[in-house]
Structure formats: C-alpha cells, structure tokens
Amino acid sequence: MQDNPPLRPPEDPSDREPLNGVGAAIEAILRQPRRVHHALRQAGGGQVIGAMILVAVVCALIYGVVVGTFSRGAQLWIAPLKIAGGLLIASVICLPSLYIFACLSGSRAKLSEMAGLLCGMLFLMTLLLIGLAPVAWLFSESTKSLCWMGALHLLFWMIATIFGLRFLGAGFAASQAKSQAGLRVWAMIFVLVCLQLTTALRPIIGTSPTVFPGAMEKKFFLMHWFDCLEGRGEQWREQPTAKDY
C-alpha cells in the first residue's frame, strides 16, 4: 500500500510574512508553523536558523537549571550544560540520516533546509519544556525519588518530542516528500539516540563524584533503567551514585 503524504490545508497569505525578531519566531512556530517553513526557504533562512538555535539553547539551559534543583549544588550548572549539549549532539548525529531519508522520500529540500527544520523541531521542543518547567520544579521540591523524577522528565521530553516531530513532519510534507515512511524511521533513530545520551551523560538528575560515568560504567539505556528499577535508582538526594540518571 502506498504511503501518501498528509494533505495540507490551503495556504494562508500570512504564512509568507517574514519573521522579524525572536518574538515573531516564537509566535510563528506555536501558531503558524508553515510561516517558519516558508522562512527557511528564503534568502535569510540562515538568520532564522541561528535565532532558533540560540533560543533553543537558552531554553534548554533554563530547563536544565530546573532539573538541577532536585540535587542542587553542582548539578545547578552541570545539568543545564548536559541537557543543552545533549540536544545539540543528538541533532548533529542525526542530521545526515534525516537528509538521506528526505532524499529517499522524494523531498526536494536542501541540506540547509533540513537542518533548519531540525532546528525548528528543537526550538519547539525546548519551548514546550519551558512551559512544563514549573510543574517539574514543583515535584523537584516535593519528592526525593530519583526514579520518579527521571520518569517525569522523560515524560515531559517525550511530549515535547511528539510535538516537535509533528512540526518536522509538516515541513517534510512541505518539501514535496512523497512518503512519510523515511521520517518515521528517522524519528525512532532520533529517540534512541537521545535516550542513549541520557545514559551516556549521566548523572543528570542525581549526583556523583565524577561529572561523567567512567569507562567501566558504559551501559545501554534499557539496562540502566532496569538497574534503577531493581533498586539502585531509588537513591534519594542524600546518597546518589553515578548509576542514577
């Protein structure tokens, strides 16, 4: 059965209005995502990409501070750097495969346009995380369970990722891709890469004598989760280990 791209609604003339400033970009990606898609195809698309990256990094750092409030101390600066850096690393790792799948799907988008769509996805994801940050802060201040906080942050990240992928899917269709199958495969790759980075960059929520796990502590993220569920992830703030998120 042929995988047909989703039908797009009729184009609104306002979708062609330029994005003047960060505020306009935020408003557009929340209300008029096709306006962002159009801006990425214009001559000033590089400036739009730069602005989205900058805001995404700032939002990720702010959310990271909220994550760090669970353990406080050094995690107030370590967690923001790991979260912002992890998102950027995941994007760089996954950009080549996104472009390849776009080409295989019949898309006419250039590499720069696909990079812009990926930046737009991160832009929207981090904005949503900022919106959820007050809820995360409330639980950081009222619970001591590392496993519960890890699950909550993963849930918020998954919600943000779903909406981010929806934006990316709309841009994929706007690039005249004939199928969404390649994007679905890439989405699974992106999610796996991000989940593995949460383990490779641990601890993010808890604390440890070292900033990163040692060479002998390399783990697949599912194995790390199982270890946490078996009890080692139930450490409270007072006694975390390097294996705790």
C-alpha positions in Angstrom: 0.0 0.0 0.0 1.4 3.4 -1.0 2.2 5.7 1.9 0.7 9.0 0.8 1.8 12.3 2.4 -0.7 14.1 4.6 -3.0 16.6 2.9 -2.0 20.2 3.6 -4.7 22.9 4.2 -4.9 25.8 1.7 -2.0 28.2 2.0 -2.7 31.4 4.0 -1.1 34.6 2.7 0.1 35.4 6.2 2.3 32.3 6.0 4.6 34.2 3.7 5.1 37.1 6.1 8.8 37.4 7.2 9.9 36.6 10.7 11.1 39.8 12.3 12.7 39.0 15.6 12.8 36.2 18.1 9.3 37.0 19.4 7.9 36.7 15.9 9.6 33.3 15.5 8.2 32.0 18.8 4.7 33.2 17.9 5.0 31.7 14.4 6.2 28.2 15.5 3.4 28.0 18.0 0.6 29.3 15.9 1.8 29.3 12.2 4.4 26.6 11.7 4.1 27.0 7.9 5.4 30.5 8.3 8.6 29.1 9.7 8.8 26.5 6.9 8.5 29.3 4.3 11.1 31.5 6.1 13.6 28.6 6.0 13.4 28.5 2.2 14.1 32.3 1.8 17.4 34.1 1.4 17.6 35.0 5.1 17.0 31.4 6.3 20.4 31.2 7.9 19.5 34.0 10.3 16.2 32.3 11.2 18.2 29.1 11.9 20.7 30.9 14.1 17.9 32.6 16.1 16.1 29.3 16.7 19.3 27.6 17.8 20.1 30.4 20.2 16.6 30.4 21.8 16.6 26.5 21.9 20.0 26.5 23.8 18.8 29.2 26.2 15.5 27.3 26.9 17.4 24.0 27.4 19.7 25.7 29.8 16.8 27.1 31.8 15.1 23.8 31.9 18.3 22.2 32.9 18.5 24.5 36.0 15.1 23.3 37.0 16.3 19.7 36.6 19.3 20.6 38.7 17.2 21.9 41.6 16.5 18.3 42.6 20.0 17.7 43.8 21.2 21.3 43.8 24.9 22.0 44.3 27.0 21.5 41.2 24.0 20.0 39.4 22.6 23.5 39.0 25.2 24.1 36.3 26.1 20.5 35.3 22.5 19.5 34.4 21.9 22.6 32.1 25.1 22.0 30.2 24.4 18.3 29.8 20.8 18.8 28.6 21.7 21.6 26.1 24.8 19.9 24.9 23.0 16.5 24.6 20.3 18.0 22.4 22.8 19.6 20.1 24.9 16.5 19.9 21.8 14.4 19.1 20.9 16.8 16.4 24.3 16.8 14.8 24.5 13.0 14.9 21.0 12.6 13.4 21.1 15.3 10.7 22.9 13.3 8.0 20.4 10.4 8.3 17.5 12.9 8.2 18.7 14.4 4.9 19.3 10.9 3.4 15.8 9.8 4.4 14.3 13.0 3.0 16.1 12.4 -0.3 14.9 8.8 -0.4 11.3 10.0 0.2 11.4 12.3 -2.8 11.9 15.6 -0.9 13.5 18.5 -2.8 14.8 20.2 0.3 18.4 21.0 0.5 20.6 20.0 3.4 20.4 23.6 4.8 16.6 23.4 4.8 16.5 20.1 6.5 19.0 21.5 9.1 16.6 24.4 9.6 13.6 22.0 10.1 15.6 20.1 12.7 16.5 23.3 14.5 12.8 24.3 14.4 12.0 21.0 16.0 14.5 21.7 18.8 13.1 25.2 19.1 9.6 24.0 19.6 10.7 21.1 21.9 12.6 23.4 24.3 9.7 26.0 24.3 7.4 23.3 25.4 9.9 22.2 28.1 9.9 25.7 29.4 6.2 25.6 29.6 6.4 22.4 31.7 9.3 23.6 33.8 7.1 24.9 36.7 5.5 21.5 37.1 8.9 19.8 37.1 10.1 22.3 39.7 7.2 21.6 42.0 8.0 17.9 42.0 11.7 18.5 42.4 10.9 20.4 45.6 8.4 17.9 47.0 9.8 14.4 46.3 13.1 12.6 46.9 12.7 9.7 44.5 15.2 9.8 41.7 13.3 7.2 39.7 10.1 9.2 39.8 11.8 12.4 38.8 13.6 10.6 36.0 10.3 9.2 34.7 8.7 12.6 35.0 11.4 14.4 33.0 11.3 11.6 30.4 7.6 12.0 30.1 7.9 15.8 29.5 10.7 15.2 27.0 8.5 12.7 25.1 5.6 15.1 25.0 7.9 17.8 23.6 9.4 15.4 21.1 6.0 14.4 19.8 5.0 18.0 19.0 8.5 18.6 17.6 8.2 15.7 15.3 4.8 16.9 14.2 6.4 20.2 13.2 9.1 18.3 11.4 6.6 16.1 9.6 4.7 19.2 8.3 7.9 20.6 7.0 8.7 17.2 5.5 5.5 17.3 3.6 6.0 20.9 2.5 9.3 19.8 0.9 7.3 17.7 -1.5 8.3 14.4 0.1 6.1 11.6 -1.4 6.2 9.4 1.7 6.4 9.8 5.5 8.0 6.4 6.0 11.5 7.7 6.0 10.6 10.3 8.6 9.1 7.7 10.8 12.2 5.6 10.7 14.3 8.6 11.4 12.1 9.6 14.4 12.8 6.2 16.0 16.6 6.7 15.4 16.4 10.2 17.0 14.5 9.0 20.0 17.0 6.1 20.6 20.0 8.5 20.2 18.5 10.9 22.8 17.7 8.1 25.2 21.2 6.7 25.0 22.7 10.1 25.6 20.7 10.5 28.8 22.6 7.4 30.0 26.0 8.3 28.5 25.9 11.7 30.1 24.6 10.6 33.5 24.2 11.7 36.2 21.8 14.5 35.1 19.3 14.4 38.0 21.3 12.8 40.7 24.9 13.5 41.8 28.2 11.6 41.5 31.9 12.1 42.5 32.6 12.3 38.7 30.9 14.5 36.1 30.6 11.6 33.6 30.5 7.8 34.1 33.8 6.0 33.9 34.9 3.7 31.1 33.7 0.7 33.0 30.2 2.1 33.5 29.1 2.2 29.9 25.6 0.9 29.6 22.7 0.6 27.1 19.9 2.8 28.3 17.5 -0.1 28.9 20.0 -1.9 31.1 20.4 1.3 33.1 16.7 1.7 33.5 16.4 -2.0 34.7 19.2 -1.3 37.2 17.3 1.7 38.5 14.0 -0.3 38.8 15.8 -3.0 40.8 16.7 -0.5 43.5 19.9 1.3 42.7 17.9 4.1 41.1 15.8 4.6 44.2 18.6 6.5 45.9 17.4 9.7 47.5 19.1 13.1 47.2 21.4 12.3 50.2 23.0 9.2 48.6 23.0 9.2 44.8 25.5 7.2 42.7 26.9 7.6 39.2 24.4 5.0 38.0 21.4 7.2 39.0 20.2 9.1 36.0 
